[in-house]
């Protein structure tokens, strides 16, 4: 794990996982996904870009428009927040 370089890019308490630890993380994710599938869960991913009307429909309205954490791509779409 690389805490030092992660802190330079993000901030304290973040980490870069490297080498074998990456394989362990992926294996754990696959293990959990297989368990969920065996219990008839539907697995899906969501898009990273959404229409602005959806963001507005969720009621996300920052108080200060200059401090918004919404990253607009154009007039119709933005990046999701998570």
N, C-alpha and C positions, 0 to 999 in steps of 0.2 A: 504494500500500500504506500502511496505517496501523499502524505499530508501537506508537506511543505509547498510543492508546486500547486496543489489544489487550492491551498489558502491564497496563493498569489493570484489565481484566476477567479476564485469565488470569494471565500472568506474562511475564517477559522471553522473547524468542525466538518469540513467537506474533505473528501478523499478521492484520489484516483485509484481504482483497483487495477492491478497489472498482472499479466502472465497467468499463472495457474488459478489465481483468485477469480479472474474473469470466467474461466471455465466452470468453477464451482458455482458462481452466481447463476450462470446460464443453466447449469444442471439442476439447481434448486428451483428455478422458474419452471423448467420443463416438468420436473417432478410434481409440482403443485398443479400445473395445468392438466397433466394426465389424471390426477386425482379428481379435479373438478369435472373433467369430461366423463369420467367413470360414474359420476353422480348426476349426469345429464345436464350440467351447466352448459350454456352456450358461451363460447369464448369469442371475443371480438376486440378489435382496436378501433379507436376513433380517429377522425381526420384531425390534422394539425391546423387546418385552415377552416374557418366557418364564416358564414355570411353575417354581416353586421346586424341584420335584423334579428338574428338569433341571440346575439350578445345583448342587444337592447331588450329583447323579450325575456331574458333571464333576470332583468332588473338590475344589472350591474351598471351603476351610474356613479362614477367617481365624483367626489365633492369638488375637487379642484381639477379642472380640465387640463391644466399644465402638468399635473403629477399623475396622469393616467398611466396604468400599466398595460394598456391595450396597444398592441403593435399593429397598426393599420398597414395593409399591403396596398390597398387601393380604396376607392370609394365604396366598394361592395363587400370586401372581405378583410379579415384580420386573423392573426395567429391566436390559437387558443392559449389560455393562461396556465395550463398545467401540462 
